[in-house]
């Protein structure tokens, strides 16, 4: 080789074959590792779910039991994340023997697809937190074992109910889950979830705002008559709410001689189906004409499809027939989130001689309390809006000391807000070593949902503590819940808690709530559709309470 000529570096490797092979292998290994890292970054899931949850749906959401207090979606509102952290912190503070209650809802609602909002979810979660706080820090519902709360997500439109049930089943033993509460809306999916929990786990399922008449019937039974054995609810049924609405309408002056029932005929929604069925019958009277105006809300809608616009089209077409019927009062047998579309088409439609339309709706209208379209319609003077609430912070009045039912509510209110009892002006008595008081906004009580969810959790805790919190015998807690009647009624925020043989709440009041243009509410009347006023525990030998 001539002097001064250098062999290229890569050709020198050929003089050392072993070194060459090692170098090549290292380069290839680096390429593989780097490729895997690039692939991992490129395919990394948009959402990381904590223990007990899996990511599913579109948009993506974590469904299942939230063991670690993680977000349900990447866009969870700040208030939702704060409540998740509060639940986790309260659970971490529980030491020693404990039992757990699962609050199962659609905790990842999609705008303009689902008919509930995050605002209503906050109220449910705050009510559940309050019940657990009272159980762990006061003598309201006994003292042992300690109680933990877990949130479980069924996903948008309750589409992941099966995954949520599977997660409850998977963690039932390790977390000592004694009951599932909540469920949310009366749909076919939530009924399937309740039936699955009952058949697979044999623990109580206590609906908080579940009112559909068929919600406690086993969906697998072809006769449609078999009850879900472990199903209970603290809210009245749709039959009772329509009876209450008719009591209210029958007492109005001047008398209501013409009514229209605007009825949603969508399949799979037990709330709207049974509400409409009851309304068509119970508003009939010899001196009153009742016109039924049907519509059909969308059953399954993808994100961004536009539920509101879909309904505006139908209600615009309904306008002429509504004018033809010329009712003074409309009973809206549909979802509360759909009320805005109805109000808008009426207010903006052609005048037809009806100066002011009085709208009365079912309890789901609590979702419309903060609907700007509804509030603007009320402000225009063209409509008034009232609904049969499942509970109201005003239902017990302001007189002190008031009934036993009012004293029960005042204790709840003090725990919920962290403020002194409104009648005694005394701070709530707590146990030694109690956790700091809560400080939820009293305005969150307006919808009544916090009160109902508190009561569902309180019933679950009361049953678990009477059993000892072990829940080893299938069906035992269900048997205990069936004993809560007459002198064994439980003190609740929404009224005394008493269960009939079918697991339905009995002896519950139903407030008629008026919605004001500024979003505030006022209790216009308190009705008792299924019993005489149930305000106090019966005295020895008394017969004034349900079941006595």
NUTOR-311887 format. One record per residue (C-alpha): residue in three letters; residue number from 1; x, y negated, z negated. Coordinates in Angstrom, 2 decimals, m for minus. Each point is the difference from the previous one (the first is absolute). Layout:
BEGIN
R type seq       X       Y       Z
R  ALA NUM       X       Y       Z
...
***
This chain:
BEGIN
R type seq       X       Y       Z
R  UNK   1    0.00    0.00    0.00
R  UNK   2    1.53   m3.32    0.97
R  UNK   3    1.19   m2.20   m2.80
R  UNK   4   m2.47   m2.64   m1.11
R  UNK   5   m3.04    1.95    1.11
R  UNK   6   m2.52    0.66   m2.87
R  UNK   7   m2.41    2.88   m0.04
R  UNK   8   m3.60   m1.23   m0.55
R  UNK   9   m1.15    0.63   m3.57
R  UNK  10   m2.88    2.26    0.96
R  UNK  11    2.40    2.23    2.02
R  UNK  12    2.25    0.42   m3.02
R  UNK  13   m2.86    1.89   m1.82
R  UNK  14    0.55    2.86    2.42
R  UNK  15    3.41    0.60   m1.62
R  UNK  16   m1.87    0.65   m3.34
R  UNK  17   m3.08    2.10    0.79
R  UNK  18   m0.96    0.55   m3.66
R  UNK  19    0.03   m3.71   m0.72
R  UNK  20   m1.95   m0.63    3.17
R  UNK  21   m2.75    2.41   m1.00
R  UNK  22   m0.28   m1.50   m3.49
R  UNK  23   m0.27   m3.51    1.37
R  UNK  24   m2.65    0.99    2.51
R  UNK  25   m2.03    1.79   m2.70
R  UNK  26    0.17   m3.05   m2.26
R  UNK  27   m1.18   m2.25    2.82
R  UNK  28   m2.91    2.32    0.78
R  UNK  29   m0.93    0.30   m3.67
R  UNK  30   m0.02   m3.77   m0.30
R  UNK  31   m2.24   m0.26    3.03
R  UNK  32   m2.44    2.53   m1.46
R  UNK  33   m0.11   m1.70   m3.41
R  UNK  34   m0.33   m3.40    1.59
R  UNK  35   m2.70    1.25    2.28
R  UNK  36   m1.94    1.46   m2.93
R  UNK  37    0.31   m3.30   m1.85
R  UNK  38   m1.22   m1.93    3.04
R  UNK  39   m2.86    2.48    0.43
R  UNK  40   m0.91   m0.29   m3.69
R  UNK  41   m0.07   m3.79    0.23
R  UNK  42   m2.02    0.12    3.21
R  UNK  43   m2.52    2.49   m1.43
R  UNK  44   m0.09   m1.26   m3.59
R  UNK  45   m3.66   m0.15   m1.16
R  UNK  46   m1.57   m3.44   m0.21
R  UNK  47   m1.21    0.77   m3.52
R  UNK  48    1.68    1.88   m2.81
R  UNK  49   m2.51    1.65   m2.32
R  UNK  50    0.71    0.89   m3.60
R  UNK  51   m0.61    3.29   m1.80
R  UNK  52   m3.48    1.40    0.55
R  UNK  53   m0.65   m1.86    3.26
R  UNK  54    0.57    0.52    3.72
R  UNK  55   m0.11   m2.49    2.88
R  UNK  56   m2.83    0.40    2.48
R  UNK  57   m2.47   m1.91    2.16
R  UNK  58    0.22   m3.03    2.25
R  UNK  59    0.92   m2.45   m1.34
R  UNK  60    2.23    2.15   m2.20
R  UNK  61   m1.00    0.41   m3.66
R  UNK  62    1.10    2.12   m2.95
R  UNK  63   m2.79    2.34   m1.10
R  UNK  64   m0.24    2.25   m3.02
R  UNK  65    0.65   m0.53   m3.72
R  UNK  66    2.38   m2.88   m0.64
R  UNK  67    2.19    1.49   m2.74
R  UNK  68    2.75   m2.63    0.16
R  UNK  69   m1.98   m3.19    0.59
R  UNK  70    1.27   m0.52    3.55
R  UNK  71   m1.74   m2.16    2.67
R  UNK  72   m2.74    1.58    2.10
R  UNK  73    0.91   m1.97    3.13
R  UNK  74    2.89   m2.19    1.09
R  UNK  75   m2.38   m2.96   m0.13
R  UNK  76   m1.58    0.56   m3.42
R  UNK  77   m1.08   m3.40   m1.39
R  UNK  78    1.99   m1.36   m2.93
R  UNK  79   m2.92    0.50   m2.35
R  UNK  80   m0.27    3.67    0.93
R  UNK  81    3.71    0.53   m0.57
R  UNK  82   m0.22   m1.75   m3.37
R  UNK  83   m2.83    2.33   m1.06
R  UNK  84    1.97    3.06    1.15
R  UNK  85    2.94   m1.11   m2.16
R  UNK  86   m2.34   m0.68   m2.93
R  UNK  87   m1.45    3.51    0.22
R  UNK  88    3.51    1.50    0.13
R  UNK  89    1.19   m2.06   m3.00
R  UNK  90   m3.04    1.02   m2.07
R  UNK  91    0.60    3.67    0.84
R  UNK  92    3.67   m0.27   m0.97
R  UNK  93   m1.06   m1.39   m3.39
R  UNK  94   m2.05    3.13   m0.82
R  UNK  95    2.03    2.39   m2.13
R  UNK  96   m0.77    3.44   m1.31
R  UNK  97   m2.96    2.11    1.07
R  UNK  98   m2.07   m1.62    2.74
R  UNK  99   m2.80    0.61    2.48
R  UNK 100   m0.42   m1.73    3.36
R  UNK 101   m2.90   m1.50    1.92
R  UNK 102    0.24   m0.56    3.76
R  UNK 103   m1.74   m2.98    1.62
R  UNK 104   m0.61    1.15    3.59
R  UNK 105   m1.01   m2.62    2.59
R  UNK 106    0.79   m1.28    3.47
R  UNK 107    2.94   m2.11   m1.15
R  UNK 108    1.24   m0.98    3.47
R  UNK 109   m3.01   m1.62    1.71
R  UNK 110    0.44   m1.28    3.55
R  UNK 111   m1.47   m3.40    0.85
R  UNK 112   m3.07    0.08    2.26
R  UNK 113   m0.04    3.80   m0.15
R  UNK 114   m0.76    0.83   m3.64
R  UNK 115   m3.01   m1.51   m1.77
R  UNK 116    1.86   m0.76   m3.21
R  UNK 117    2.72   m2.47   m0.88
R  UNK 118    3.10   m0.06   m2.16
R  UNK 119   m1.85   m2.48   m2.23
R  UNK 120   m2.52    2.66   m1.04
R  UNK 121    2.81    2.51   m0.53
R  UNK 122    1.72   m2.35   m2.45
R  UNK 123   m3.16   m0.09   m2.10
R  UNK 124   m0.25    3.80   m0.07
R  UNK 125    3.64    0.42   m1.00
R  UNK 126   m0.22   m2.71   m2.67
R  UNK 127   m3.06    1.69   m1.49
R  UNK 128    1.82    3.33   m0.13
R  UNK 129    3.08   m1.58   m1.56
R  UNK 130   m2.21   m1.61   m2.64
R  UNK 131   m1.62    3.31   m0.95
R  UNK 132    3.40    1.70   m0.35
R  UNK 133    1.38   m2.95   m1.98
R  UNK 134   m2.95    0.22   m2.40
R  UNK 135    0.47    3.77   m0.31
R  UNK 136    3.69   m0.35   m0.86
R  UNK 137   m0.09   m3.17   m2.11
R  UNK 138   m3.38   m0.15   m1.78
R  UNK 139   m2.37    2.40   m1.73
R  UNK 140   m2.71   m0.44    2.65
R  UNK 141    0.26    3.52    1.42
R  UNK 142    1.92    1.95   m2.63
R  UNK 143    3.77    0.15   m0.34
R  UNK 144    1.59    3.19    1.37
R  UNK 145    1.34    1.13    2.36
R  UNK 146    1.52   m2.99    1.79
R  UNK 147   m1.43   m0.86    3.41
R  UNK 148    1.75   m0.65    3.30
R  UNK 149   m1.55   m1.42    3.17
R  UNK 150    0.97    0.90    3.55
R  UNK 151   m1.24   m1.62    3.20
R  UNK 152   m0.79    2.32    2.92
R  UNK 153   m0.49   m1.22    3.56
R  UNK 154   m2.41    1.67    2.45
R  UNK 155    1.05   m2.33    2.83
R  UNK 156   m1.98   m2.18    2.37
R  UNK 157   m3.60    1.16    0.44
R  UNK 158    0.85    2.73   m2.54
R  UNK 159    1.52    1.94    2.90
R  UNK 160    2.75    1.57   m2.14
R  UNK 161   m2.28    1.26   m2.76
R  UNK 162    1.28    3.56    0.44
R  UNK 163    3.63   m1.08   m0.51
R  UNK 164   m1.04   m1.93   m3.10
R  UNK 165   m1.80    3.03   m1.44
R  UNK 166    2.98    2.23    0.79
R  UNK 167    2.27   m2.43   m1.85
R  UNK 168   m2.27    0.02   m3.06
R  UNK 169    0.05    3.80    0.08
R  UNK 170    3.80    0.07    0.35
R  UNK 171    0.56   m2.27   m3.02
R  UNK 172   m2.96    1.02   m2.16
R  UNK 173    2.04    2.20   m2.32
R  UNK 174    3.21   m2.05   m0.23
R  UNK 175   m1.86   m3.28   m0.61
R  UNK 176   m2.81    1.61   m2.04
R  UNK 177   m2.73   m1.54    2.14
R  UNK 178   m3.33    0.37   m1.78
R  UNK 179   m2.32   m1.97    2.33
R  UNK 180   m0.26   m1.89    3.28
R  UNK 181   m2.01   m3.22    0.03
R  UNK 182   m0.99   m2.68    2.48
R  UNK 183   m0.53    1.51    3.49
R  UNK 184   m1.04   m3.42    1.34
R  UNK 185   m2.76    0.02    2.57
R  UNK 186   m2.74    2.57    0.55
R  UNK 187    1.25    1.63    3.21
R  UNK 188    0.20    3.55    1.29
R  UNK 189    3.77   m0.06   m0.55
R  UNK 190   m0.24   m0.98   m3.66
R  UNK 191   m2.69    2.64   m0.58
R  UNK 192    2.30    2.61    1.56
R  UNK 193    2.79   m1.16   m2.32
R  UNK 194   m2.22    0.30   m3.08
R  UNK 195   m1.14    3.49    1.01
R  UNK 196    3.58    1.15    0.63
R  UNK 197    1.25   m1.25   m3.36
R  UNK 198   m2.87    1.72   m1.76
R  UNK 199    0.40    3.36    1.79
R  UNK 200    3.80    0.10   m0.11
R  UNK 201    0.86   m1.66   m3.31
R  UNK 202   m3.24    0.24   m2.04
R  UNK 203    0.57   m3.41   m1.58
R  UNK 204   m2.47   m2.88   m0.20
R  UNK 205   m0.38   m2.41    2.90
R  UNK 206   m1.61   m3.22   m1.25
R  UNK 207   m1.14   m2.48    2.63
R  UNK 208    0.24   m3.61   m1.08
R  UNK 209   m1.96   m1.81    2.74
R  UNK 210   m1.39    3.06    1.79
R  UNK 211   m3.76   m0.52    0.52
R  UNK 212   m0.95    2.09    3.06
R  UNK 213   m2.76    2.40   m0.99
R  UNK 214    1.68    3.05    1.57
R  UNK 215    3.48   m0.56   m1.37
R  UNK 216   m0.35    2.66   m2.70
R  UNK 217   m1.21    2.67    2.46
R  UNK 218    2.44    2.62    1.28
R  UNK 219    0.68   m0.70    3.71
R  UNK 220    0.67    3.72    0.58
R  UNK 221   m3.50    1.02   m1.09
R  UNK 222   m2.25    0.46    3.06
R  UNK 223   m3.13   m0.63   m2.08
R  UNK 224    1.29   m3.38   m1.13
R  UNK 225   m1.15    0.67   m3.56
R  UNK 226    2.99    1.44   m1.86
R  UNK 227    1.65   m2.44   m2.37
R  UNK 228    3.74   m0.62   m0.20
R  UNK 229    0.48    1.48   m3.51
R  UNK 230    2.56   m2.50   m1.34
R  UNK 231   m1.36   m3.16    1.64
R  UNK 232   m1.14   m2.93   m2.16
R  UNK 233   m0.56   m3.70    0.58
R  UNK 234   m0.32   m3.05   m2.22
R  UNK 235   m1.94   m2.04    2.57
R  UNK 236   m3.71    0.39    0.78
R  UNK 237   m1.10    1.69    3.23
R  UNK 238   m1.34   m1.77    3.08
R  UNK 239   m3.49    1.09   m1.00
R  UNK 240    0.34   m2.02   m3.20
R  UNK 241    1.51   m3.03    1.76
R  UNK 242   m2.87   m0.17    2.51
R  UNK 243   m2.55    0.39   m2.81
R  UNK 244    1.74   m2.92   m1.73
R  UNK 245   m0.08   m2.05    3.22
R  UNK 246   m3.72    0.68    0.41
R  UNK 247   m0.67   m0.99   m3.61
R  UNK 248    1.77   m3.28    0.66
R  UNK 249   m1.75   m0.68    3.33
R  UNK 250   m3.42    0.83   m1.48
R  UNK 251    0.54   m2.66   m2.66
R  UNK 252    0.91   m2.84    2.36
R  UNK 253   m2.27   m3.01    0.43
R  UNK 254   m1.47   m0.58    2.50
R  UNK 255   m0.61    3.67    0.62
R  UNK 256    2.03    1.65    2.76
R  UNK 257   m2.56    1.06    2.62
R  UNK 258    2.43    0.82    2.81
R  UNK 259    3.36    1.78   m0.24
R  UNK 260    2.54    1.38    2.43
R  UNK 261    2.38    2.84   m0.78
R  UNK 262    3.21   m0.34    2.03
R  UNK 263    1.20    3.62   m0.07
R  UNK 264    3.37    1.38    1.02
R  UNK 265   m0.40    3.41    1.65
R  UNK 266    3.67    0.99    0.17
R  UNK 267    0.70    3.68   m0.68
R  UNK 268    2.17    1.13   m2.90
R  UNK 269   m0.72   m2.93   m2.31
R  UNK 270   m2.18    1.21   m2.85
R  UNK 271   m0.24   m3.50   m1.46
R  UNK 272   m1.68   m1.60    3.01
R  UNK 273   m2.02    3.11    0.88
R  UNK 274   m1.63    0.48   m3.39
R  UNK 275   m0.33   m3.74   m0.63
R  UNK 276   m1.92   m0.43    3.26
R  UNK 277   m2.13    3.10   m0.60
R  UNK 278   m1.06   m1.22   m3.44
R  UNK 279   m0.64   m3.56    1.19
R  UNK 280   m2.30    1.12    2.82
R  UNK 281   m2.26    1.67   m2.56
R  UNK 282    0.25   m1.94   m3.26
R  UNK 283   m0.64   m3.50    1.39
R  UNK 284   m3.35    1.09    1.43
R  UNK 285   m2.96   m1.72   m1.67
R  UNK 286   m3.64   m0.62    0.88
R  UNK 287    0.52   m3.75    0.26
R  UNK 288    3.37    0.15    1.78
R  UNK 289    1.13    0.91    3.50
R  UNK 290    3.43    1.62    0.39
R  UNK 291    1.83    0.00    3.34
R  UNK 292    3.05    2.22    0.50
R  UNK 293    2.74   m1.42    2.23
R  UNK 294    2.70    2.61    0.70
R  UNK 295    3.61   m0.48    1.00
R  UNK 296    3.03    2.29    0.09
R  UNK 297    3.37   m1.01   m1.39
R  UNK 298    3.13    1.59    1.52
R  UNK 299    0.95    3.30   m1.61
R  UNK 300    3.69    0.31    0.91
R  UNK 301    1.96   m2.97    1.19
R  UNK 302    3.73   m0.30    0.65
R  UNK 303    1.93   m2.94   m1.39
R  UNK 304   m0.66   m3.18    1.98
R  UNK 305   m3.20    1.30    1.63
R  UNK 306   m2.17   m2.75   m1.49
R  UNK 307   m2.81    1.28   m2.23
R  UNK 308   m1.33   m3.53   m0.56
R  UNK 309   m0.39   m0.79    3.71
R  UNK 310   m1.69    3.34    0.57
R  UNK 311   m2.65   m0.86   m2.61
R  UNK 312   m0.49   m3.59    1.15
R  UNK 313   m1.10    1.35    3.37
R  UNK 314   m2.65    2.23   m1.59
R  UNK 315   m1.31   m2.63   m2.42
R  UNK 316   m0.22   m2.57    2.82
R  UNK 317   m2.30    2.38    1.86
R  UNK 318   m1.96    0.64   m3.22
R  UNK 319   m0.66   m3.73   m0.50
R  UNK 320   m3.10   m0.18    2.23
R  UNK 321   m1.64    3.02   m1.66
R  UNK 322    0.78   m1.43   m3.43
R  UNK 323   m1.72   m3.23    1.01
R  UNK 324   m2.96    1.99    1.31
R  UNK 325   m0.39    1.77   m3.36
R  UNK 326    0.15   m3.39   m1.79
R  UNK 327    0.99    1.33   m3.43
R  UNK 328    0.62   m2.25   m2.96
R  UNK 329    2.35    2.59   m1.50
R  UNK 330    2.47    2.40    1.64
R  UNK 331    1.36    3.06   m1.76
R  UNK 332    3.45    0.67    1.45
R  UNK 333    0.65    3.75   m0.18
R  UNK 334    3.56   m0.13    1.28
R  UNK 335    3.57   m0.47   m1.16
R  UNK 336    0.81   m3.27   m1.76
R  UNK 337    2.88   m0.77    2.35
R  UNK 338   m2.50    0.08    2.88
R  UNK 339   m2.27   m2.59   m1.61
R  UNK 340    2.10   m2.86    1.39
R  UNK 341   m0.71    1.00    3.61
R  UNK 342   m3.74    0.11   m0.75
R  UNK 343    0.02   m3.39   m1.75
R  UNK 344    2.01   m1.63    2.79
R  UNK 345   m2.32    1.14    2.77
R  UNK 346   m3.03   m1.15   m1.97
R  UNK 347    1.39   m3.44   m0.86
R  UNK 348    1.33   m0.62    3.51
R  UNK 349   m2.92    1.60    1.84
R  UNK 350   m2.92   m1.89    1.48
R  UNK 351   m2.43   m1.37   m2.64
R  UNK 352   m3.28    1.89   m0.08
R  UNK 353   m2.11   m1.65   m2.67
R  UNK 354    1.56    1.69   m3.04
R  UNK 355    1.46   m2.81   m2.07
R  UNK 356    1.96    2.11   m2.47
R  UNK 357    0.60    3.74    0.06
R  UNK 358    0.35    1.72   m3.37
R  UNK 359    2.43    2.93    0.21
R  UNK 360    0.07    2.73   m2.63
R  UNK 361    2.60    2.75    0.29
R  UNK 362    1.37    3.06   m1.77
R  UNK 363    2.95    0.02   m2.37
R  UNK 364    2.61    0.13    2.78
R  UNK 365   m0.81   m3.65    0.69
R  UNK 366    2.45   m0.78   m2.79
R  UNK 367    2.57    0.27    2.82
R  UNK 368   m1.57   m3.14    1.52
R  UNK 369    0.44   m2.24   m3.04
R  UNK 370    3.14   m1.54    1.52
R  UNK 371   m1.00    0.31    3.66
R  UNK 372    0.34   m3.51    1.45
R  UNK 373   m2.62    0.68    2.67
R  UNK 374   m2.56    1.02   m2.62
R  UNK 375    0.83   m2.96   m2.24
R  UNK 376   m0.27   m2.47    2.90
R  UNK 377   m3.36    1.51    0.90
R  UNK 378   m1.23   m0.53   m3.56
R  UNK 379    1.34   m3.57    0.05
R  UNK 380   m1.94   m0.69    3.21
R  UNK 381   m3.28    0.62   m1.81
R  UNK 382   m1.12    2.50    2.66
R  UNK 383    0.46    3.02   m2.28
R  UNK 384    0.12    1.05   m3.63
R  UNK 385    1.84    3.18   m1.02
R  UNK 386   m0.62    2.21   m3.01
R  UNK 387    0.83    3.63   m0.68
R  UNK 388   m0.61    2.82   m2.45
R  UNK 389    3.29    0.10   m1.90
R  UNK 390    1.19    3.08   m1.85
R  UNK 391    1.21   m2.24   m2.81
R  UNK 392    0.39   m3.69   m0.72
R  UNK 393    1.99   m1.90   m2.64
R  UNK 394   m3.15   m2.04   m0.73
R  UNK 395   m2.45    2.87   m0.36
R  UNK 396    0.09    0.06   m3.83
R  UNK 397   m0.52   m3.74   m0.45
R  UNK 398    1.96   m2.31   m2.27
R  UNK 399   m1.94    0.28   m3.26
R  UNK 400    2.09    1.12   m2.96
R  UNK 401    0.24    2.57   m1.43
R  UNK 402   m2.43    1.47    2.53
R  UNK 403   m0.72    3.66    0.58
R  UNK 404    2.35    2.95   m0.44
R  UNK 405    0.42   m0.02    3.77
R  UNK 406    1.19   m3.61   m0.11
R  UNK 407    2.44    0.75   m2.81
R  UNK 408    1.42    2.85    2.10
R  UNK 409    0.46   m2.40    2.91
R  UNK 410    1.61   m2.66   m2.17
R  UNK 411    2.61    2.51   m1.20
R  UNK 412    0.74    0.93    3.60
R  UNK 413    0.19   m3.68    1.02
R  UNK 414    2.46   m0.72   m2.79
R  UNK 415    2.24    2.90    1.09
R  UNK 416   m0.24   m0.93    3.69
R  UNK 417    0.91   m3.66   m0.52
R  UNK 418    2.19    0.22   m3.11
R  UNK 419   m2.16   m2.69   m1.60
R  UNK 420   m1.99    0.01   m3.27
R  UNK 421   m3.43    1.63   m0.15
R  UNK 422   m2.42   m2.63    1.42
R  UNK 423   m2.41    0.46   m2.91
R  UNK 424    2.19    0.63   m3.04
R  UNK 425    2.94   m2.10    1.30
R  UNK 426    2.28    2.65   m1.46
R  UNK 427    2.87    1.59    1.93
R  UNK 428   m0.46    3.61    0.94
R  UNK 429    1.24    2.35   m2.73
R  UNK 430    2.78    2.24    1.26
R  UNK 431    1.86    3.01   m1.34
R  UNK 432    3.51   m0.15   m1.44
R  UNK 433    2.66   m0.40    2.67
R  UNK 434   m2.54   m1.08    2.62
R  UNK 435    1.14   m1.11    3.42
R  UNK 436   m0.34   m3.72    0.91
R  UNK 437   m3.56   m1.09    0.79
R  UNK 438   m1.31   m0.17    3.54
R  UNK 439   m0.74   m3.33    1.65
R  UNK 440   m2.29    0.60    2.97
R  UNK 441   m2.07   m2.86    1.39
R  UNK 442   m3.65    0.01   m1.18
R  UNK 443   m0.99   m0.99    3.56
R  UNK 444    0.97    3.53    1.08
R  UNK 445   m3.06    1.27   m1.89
R  UNK 446   m2.48   m1.70    2.33
R  UNK 447   m0.41    3.00    2.33
R  UNK 448   m0.61    2.38   m2.92
R  UNK 449    2.42    2.55    1.46
R  UNK 450    2.57   m0.41   m2.78
R  UNK 451   m2.74    0.78   m2.53
R  UNK 452   m1.11    3.18    1.80
R  UNK 453    3.52    1.35    0.54
R  UNK 454    0.83   m0.73   m3.65
R  UNK 455   m3.04    2.04   m1.00
R  UNK 456    0.92    2.94    2.27
R  UNK 457    3.48    0.17   m1.52
R  UNK 458   m1.41   m0.43   m3.51
R  UNK 459   m2.31    2.99    0.54
R  UNK 460    2.89    2.11    1.32
R  UNK 461    2.22   m0.92   m2.96
R  UNK 462   m2.78    0.66   m2.51
R  UNK 463   m0.56    3.50    1.39
R  UNK 464    3.72    0.81    0.13
R  UNK 465    0.59   m1.11   m3.58
R  UNK 466   m2.92    2.00   m1.35
R  UNK 467    1.44    3.05    1.74
R  UNK 468    3.48   m0.80   m1.29
R  UNK 469    1.53   m1.09    3.30
R  UNK 470    1.08    3.50    1.00
R  UNK 471   m2.69    0.66    2.65
R  UNK 472    0.94    3.70    0.12
R  UNK 473   m3.53    1.37    0.20
R  UNK 474   m1.65   m0.66    3.41
R  UNK 475   m3.28   m1.84   m0.36
R  UNK 476    0.44   m0.88   m3.68
R  UNK 477    0.34   m3.73    0.62
R  UNK 478   m3.10    0.12    2.20
R  UNK 479   m1.93    1.56   m2.87
R  UNK 480    1.19   m2.74   m2.35
R  UNK 481   m1.10   m2.76    2.40
R  UNK 482   m3.47    1.53    0.13
R  UNK 483   m0.26   m0.56   m3.78
R  UNK 484    0.28   m3.77    0.35
R  UNK 485   m3.65   m1.00   m0.40
R  UNK 486   m2.43   m1.15   m2.72
R  UNK 487    2.00   m0.62   m3.21
R  UNK 488    3.21    1.04    1.83
R  UNK 489   m0.21   m2.75    2.63
R  UNK 490    3.38   m1.59    0.73
R  UNK 491    0.55   m3.76   m0.34
R  UNK 492    0.64   m1.48    3.44
R  UNK 493    0.49   m3.45    1.48
R  UNK 494   m2.89    0.50    2.44
R  UNK 495   m2.35    1.44   m2.63
R  UNK 496   m0.25    3.14   m2.09
R  UNK 497    1.32    3.05    1.86
R  UNK 498   m2.38    2.93    0.05
R  UNK 499   m0.01    2.86    2.52
R  UNK 500   m2.98    2.00    1.19
R  UNK 501    0.02    3.68    0.92
R  UNK 502    1.14   m0.76    3.56
R  UNK 503    2.90   m2.16   m1.18
R  UNK 504   m1.75   m3.24    0.94
R  UNK 505    0.07   m3.02   m2.28
R  UNK 506   m3.33   m0.55   m1.74
R  UNK 507   m1.39   m2.96   m1.89
R  UNK 508    2.16   m2.51    1.87
R  UNK 509   m1.05   m3.61    0.68
R  UNK 510    0.29   m1.55    3.47
R  UNK 511    0.61   m3.76    0.15
R  UNK 512   m1.28   m2.07    2.91
R  UNK 513    2.87   m2.34    0.87
R  UNK 514   m0.31   m3.20    2.02
R  UNK 515    2.99   m1.12    2.11
R  UNK 516    0.73   m3.74    0.01
R  UNK 517    1.55   m1.97    2.86
R  UNK 518    3.25   m0.45   m1.95
R  UNK 519    0.46    3.74   m0.48
R  UNK 520   m1.18    0.06   m3.61
R  UNK 521   m2.83    2.26   m1.08
R  UNK 522   m2.94   m0.22   m2.37
R  UNK 523   m2.06    2.81   m1.50
R  UNK 524   m3.58   m0.80    0.98
R  UNK 525   m1.65    2.96   m1.73
R  UNK 526    0.76    3.24   m1.85
R  UNK 527   m2.07    3.00    1.02
R  UNK 528   m0.39    3.46   m1.57
R  UNK 529   m1.18    2.22    2.87
R  UNK 530    0.19    3.39   m1.74
R  UNK 531   m0.61   m0.69   m3.68
R  UNK 532   m1.01   m2.48   m2.65
R  UNK 533    2.78   m2.43   m0.95
R  UNK 534    2.86    2.09   m1.39
R  UNK 535    1.84   m2.48   m2.20
R  UNK 536    0.79    1.74   m3.28
R  UNK 537    0.96    3.41   m1.33
R  UNK 538   m3.10    1.74   m1.39
R  UNK 539   m0.48    0.12   m3.73
R  UNK 540   m0.31    3.37   m1.72
R  UNK 541   m3.04    1.70    1.44
R  UNK 542   m0.46   m2.77    2.58
R  UNK 543   m1.10    0.60    3.59
R  UNK 544    0.99   m3.25    1.71
R  UNK 545    3.00    1.31    1.95
R  UNK 546    0.18    2.34    3.03
R  UNK 547   m0.17    3.67   m0.97
R  UNK 548   m1.34   m0.56   m3.52
***
